[in-house]
Amino acid sequence: MKNVAVLLIFSAASIAQNYKVERIFDHDIPVVRLIDMANAVQVSILPSIGNRAYEMNVHGKNILYFPISDLSQVQKAPGLNGIPFLAPWANRLDEQAFWANGKKYPFNMALGNVRGPIPTHGLLSGSGFWQVTDATADLESAHVTSKLEFWKYPDLMAQWPFAHEYEMTYRLSGGILQVLVTVVNLSSESMPVSLGFHPYFRIPDVSRNEWTVHLAARTMVVTDNRLVATGEFKPHDLPDPLPLKTNNLDTGLTDLERDADGRAHFWIKSGGRKIDVTLGPKFTVALIYDPPAPAGETRDFVCIEPMAGITNALNLNHQGKYPELQSVPPGGKWSESFWIRASGI
């Protein structure tokens, strides 16, 4: 990218054999870059814009959808691209309020950080409150860890009154990117966990009409005309693999097919090119987002979204329709990862 200034000259602590970590500025926006030289993979993260990864370059080709060249524009309007983090809730709620521990919490719409009649994607997808706590390389990986102390910010606590913190680590090792998130509950009540990620994937230099996806699930989530889950489910009956040329989806999947370690394996493929997306056990739902392009436009992406619960999980749990809602007790922690690997790129 142009207009890049190197901030950090590597030291023995930040470079080790095949792995390196860079901290740079691009268009005056701080970037942390993880480099795996042996596998020709480079991952770039924007800590000050939602701690969002926006590049996973494999042999110079970005497998994340990010159609923006000027990072200062992302700061002004983050939008959805790269790998946004969605919390304290992911996707949609059915009203301007949520339920937890038998109590209703209406949003203060005048604050402007929750918008619309169907509040979507939480409060943090473009947050500037993340602080890098570690960015180093060793013999096994390049990694960066950042923390967001939610409890420090009154406008966040006004909407979600549970004191808590997030810690997120991006770890690049052996050509595989691990994204690990941990929630620490500092409040005196149990806190529901309904977070997720919204990764935008693409196979470079191949038309989306030639892609197929494998959906590792047995069950589909039923939604209403607002794409809000109703608490009902139906068998997954889509073709496997699913050709994207003839399908457009905004669909939740659960009852995921898992290996002996409890991980669910999804993939996107075209010919010999493949992107594997693996979800850890506490990501109990995957949402597939593959919208039709507006007239005259193309959209060369598909989203495979790791989720801790279905859309509207908080309010459906209160209604007795979704007992699977996860939570973290007072003083407790909740952690989970997903992994991305590209081959043939």
C-alpha positions in Angstrom: 0.0 0.0 0.0 1.1 3.6 -0.6 1.6 6.2 2.1 3.0 3.7 4.6 5.6 4.8 7.2 7.5 2.2 9.3 7.1 2.9 13.0 9.1 0.1 14.5 12.5 -1.2 13.6 12.6 -4.9 14.4 14.4 -6.0 17.5 15.3 -9.5 18.6 12.0 -9.5 20.6 9.8 -8.9 17.6 11.5 -11.1 14.9 12.3 -14.8 15.2 13.3 -16.9 12.2 10.2 -17.2 10.0 7.9 -14.8 11.9 7.9 -11.0 12.2 5.7 -8.3 13.6 5.5 -4.8 12.2 3.9 -1.8 13.7 3.3 0.9 11.0 1.1 3.8 10.0 -0.9 3.8 6.8 -2.7 7.0 5.9 -2.0 8.0 9.5 -3.9 4.9 10.8 -1.9 2.6 13.1 -1.5 -1.0 11.7 -0.1 -4.1 13.3 1.1 -6.6 10.6 1.9 -10.3 11.3 4.2 -12.0 8.8 4.8 -15.7 8.2 7.7 -15.7 5.7 7.9 -19.5 5.2 4.2 -19.7 4.1 4.1 -16.2 2.4 1.1 -15.1 4.6 0.7 -11.6 6.0 -2.1 -10.4 8.2 -2.9 -6.7 8.9 -5.0 -5.5 11.8 -6.4 -2.1 12.7 -6.5 -1.9 16.5 -8.0 1.6 16.5 -10.9 0.6 14.1 -12.6 -2.2 16.0 -9.4 -4.2 16.2 -10.4 -5.4 12.7 -8.2 -7.6 10.5 -8.5 -6.2 7.0 -5.9 -8.2 5.1 -4.9 -11.8 5.0 -2.5 -11.8 2.1 -1.5 -15.2 0.8 1.3 -15.0 -1.8 0.3 -11.4 -2.2 -3.4 -12.0 -2.7 -5.9 -10.8 -0.1 -8.5 -13.5 0.9 -10.5 -10.9 2.9 -12.9 -8.6 1.2 -11.7 -5.1 1.7 -12.5 -2.8 -1.2 -10.9 0.3 0.3 -7.5 1.7 -0.4 -7.5 4.7 2.0 -7.6 3.6 5.6 -8.6 7.0 6.8 -11.9 6.4 5.0 -12.5 3.3 7.1 -12.0 5.3 10.2 -14.7 7.7 9.1 -17.1 4.9 8.1 -16.0 1.4 9.0 -18.8 -0.4 7.3 -18.6 -4.2 7.1 -15.5 -5.7 5.5 -12.4 -7.7 6.7 -13.2 -9.3 10.0 -15.4 -7.1 12.2 -16.0 -8.1 15.8 -19.7 -8.0 16.9 -20.4 -7.5 20.6 -21.9 -7.4 23.2 -24.5 -8.9 20.8 -24.1 -10.1 17.2 -26.6 -9.7 14.4 -30.2 -8.6 15.1 -32.5 -8.0 18.1 -36.2 -7.9 17.7 -36.6 -4.6 19.6 -34.7 -1.7 21.0 -34.0 -3.5 24.2 -32.5 -6.8 25.5 -33.3 -9.2 28.3 -30.8 -10.6 30.8 -31.4 -12.4 34.1 -35.1 -11.8 34.0 -34.7 -8.0 33.5 -35.4 -5.8 30.5 -32.7 -3.3 29.5 -34.1 -0.6 27.0 -31.5 1.1 24.9 -31.0 4.9 25.2 -31.5 5.7 21.5 -30.5 9.3 22.0 -26.8 8.3 22.6 -26.6 7.4 18.9 -24.5 4.2 19.3 -27.5 2.0 18.8 -29.5 2.7 15.7 -32.7 1.5 14.0 -35.8 -0.4 15.1 -33.8 -3.7 14.7 -30.5 -3.1 16.6 -27.8 -4.9 14.7 -24.1 -5.9 15.3 -23.6 -4.5 18.8 -21.5 -1.5 19.9 -17.9 -2.3 19.0 -17.4 -3.1 15.3 -15.6 0.3 14.7 -14.5 1.0 18.2 -11.4 3.0 18.9 -11.1 1.8 22.5 -8.8 -1.2 21.9 -5.3 -1.0 23.3 -2.5 -3.2 22.1 -0.9 -5.1 25.0 1.5 -7.3 23.2 2.8 -7.6 19.6 5.7 -10.0 19.3 7.1 -12.9 17.2 8.7 -16.1 18.5 9.9 -19.4 17.0 6.3 -20.6 16.6 4.2 -17.6 15.6 3.6 -13.9 15.1 0.9 -12.6 17.3 -0.8 -9.4 18.6 -3.1 -9.1 21.7 -5.4 -6.2 22.4 -7.7 -5.3 25.2 -11.0 -3.3 25.4 -12.0 -2.3 28.9 -15.7 -1.9 28.3 -16.4 -0.8 31.9 -14.5 2.4 31.4 -16.9 4.0 28.9 -20.2 5.4 30.2 -21.9 5.5 26.7 -21.2 1.7 26.4 -22.2 0.9 29.9 -25.5 2.9 29.5 -26.5 0.4 26.8 -25.1 -2.8 28.2 -24.7 -2.3 32.0 -22.4 -5.3 32.7 -18.8 -4.3 33.7 -16.6 -6.5 31.5 -13.5 -6.6 29.3 -12.5 -8.2 26.0 -9.1 -9.5 25.1 -8.5 -10.6 21.5 -5.4 -12.3 20.0 -4.6 -12.7 16.4 -2.0 -15.5 16.0 -0.4 -16.4 12.7 1.4 -19.8 12.7 2.1 -22.3 10.0 0.1 -20.3 7.5 -3.0 -20.5 9.7 -4.6 -17.4 11.4 -6.2 -18.1 14.8 -8.6 -15.4 16.2 -9.1 -15.9 19.9 -11.5 -13.8 22.0 -11.9 -13.8 25.8 -14.6 -12.1 27.8 -13.9 -11.3 31.5 -17.1 -10.6 33.5 -16.3 -8.0 36.2 -19.9 -7.4 37.2 -21.8 -9.0 40.1 -24.3 -10.7 37.8 -24.1 -13.4 35.2 -23.5 -11.9 31.8 -25.0 -13.4 28.6 -22.6 -14.1 25.8 -24.1 -13.5 22.3 -21.0 -12.2 20.5 -19.6 -13.1 17.1 -17.5 -12.2 14.1 -18.5 -11.2 10.6 -15.5 -12.3 8.3 -15.8 -11.4 4.6 -14.0 -14.0 2.5 -13.0 -14.1 -1.2 -11.1 -16.3 -3.6 -8.8 -13.9 -5.4 -8.9 -13.8 -9.2 -11.9 -16.2 -9.5 -15.5 -15.2 -10.1 -17.8 -15.7 -7.2 -20.0 -17.6 -9.6 -17.4 -20.4 -9.6 -17.2 -20.7 -5.9 -18.8 -23.5 -3.8 -19.1 -23.7 0.0 -19.4 -26.6 2.4 -21.8 -25.9 5.3 -20.9 -28.1 8.2 -24.4 -28.2 9.9 -27.5 -30.2 10.3 -30.0 -27.5 11.2 -31.1 -24.2 9.8 -32.5 -21.2 11.9 -36.0 -20.1 10.9 -36.3 -16.3 10.6 -39.2 -13.8 10.1 -39.5 -11.2 7.3 -37.0 -9.0 9.3 -34.4 -11.8 9.3 -34.9 -12.1 13.0 -34.8 -15.7 14.4 -38.2 -16.9 15.6 -36.8 -19.7 17.9 -37.9 -22.4 15.3 -35.5 -24.6 13.4 -35.6 -26.9 10.3 -33.4 -29.5 8.8 -30.5 -28.2 6.7 -31.5 -29.3 3.2 -29.2 -27.2 0.9 -26.9 -29.0 -1.5 -23.4 -29.9 -0.3 -21.2 -28.4 -1.6 -23.4 -25.3 -2.3 -22.8 -23.4 -5.6 -22.9 -19.7 -4.9 -23.8 -18.9 -8.5 -27.5 -19.8 -8.0 -27.8 -19.1 -4.3 -28.0 -16.0 -2.1 -28.2 -16.6 1.6 -28.6 -14.8 4.9 -29.0 -17.9 7.0 -28.1 -19.2 10.4 -26.9 -22.7 10.9 -26.6 -24.7 14.1 -26.2 -28.3 15.3 -22.8 -28.1 13.6 -20.9 -31.1 12.5 -17.8 -31.4 14.6 -14.6 -33.4 14.8 -13.1 -35.2 17.8 -11.9 -31.8 19.2 -15.3 -30.3 18.9 -14.4 -28.1 15.9 -16.6 -27.5 12.9 -15.0 -27.3 9.5 -16.4 -25.0 6.8 -14.8 -24.2 3.5 -15.0 -22.1 0.3 -13.5 -23.6 -2.9 -13.0 -23.1 -6.5 -10.8 -25.6 -8.4 -7.7 -26.1 -6.4 -8.2 -22.9 -4.4 -9.7 -23.2 -1.0 -10.3 -21.3 2.2 -10.9 -23.3 5.3 -12.8 -21.7 8.2 -12.8 -23.7 11.5 -15.0 -22.9 14.5 -14.3 -23.8 18.1 -16.9 -25.6 20.3 -18.4 -22.5 21.9 -19.1 -21.0 18.5 -22.4 -22.9 18.3 -23.8 -21.1 15.3 -22.5 -20.1 11.9 -24.3 -17.5 9.8 -23.8 -17.6 6.1 -24.2 -14.2 4.4 -24.1 -14.2 0.6 -26.4 -11.3 -0.5 -27.3 -10.6 -4.1 -25.4 -7.6 -5.6 -27.3 -4.4 -6.5 -28.0 -3.9 -10.1 -24.9 -3.2 -12.1 -22.5 -4.2 -9.2 -20.6 -7.3 -8.2 -20.0 -8.6 -4.8 -17.1 -11.1 -4.7 -17.4 -12.3 -1.1 -19.2 -14.7 1.1 -19.3 -14.5 4.9 -19.0 -17.5 7.2 -19.7 -15.9 10.6 -18.7 -17.6 13.9 -21.5 -16.9 16.5 -22.0 -17.7 20.1 -25.7 -17.9 19.6 -28.5 -17.4 17.0 -29.9 -14.1 16.0 -31.9 -12.5 18.8 -30.6 -15.1 21.2 -30.9 -12.7 24.2 -34.6 -12.1 23.8 -35.5 -15.6 22.6 -33.9 -17.0 25.8 -36.1 -14.8 27.9 -39.2 -16.0 25.9 -38.2 -19.6 26.7 -37.4 -20.3 23.0 -33.6 -20.6 23.1 -32.2 -22.3 26.2 -28.8 -22.6 24.6 -27.8 -19.0 25.4 -24.4 -18.9 26.9 -23.3 -16.8 29.8 -20.2 -16.1 31.9 -20.6 -15.9 35.8 -19.4 -13.0 37.9 -15.6 -13.0 37.9 -15.5 -15.7 35.2 -14.1 -15.9 31.7 -15.4 -17.1 28.4 -13.0 -17.9 25.6 -13.2 -19.3 22.1 -11.3 -19.3 18.7 -11.8 -19.7 15.1 -9.1 -20.4 12.5 -8.6 -19.4 8.8 -6.3 -21.3 6.3 -5.9 -20.8 2.6 -4.4 -23.2 0.1 -3.8 -23.2 -3.6 -3.8 -19.3 -3.6 
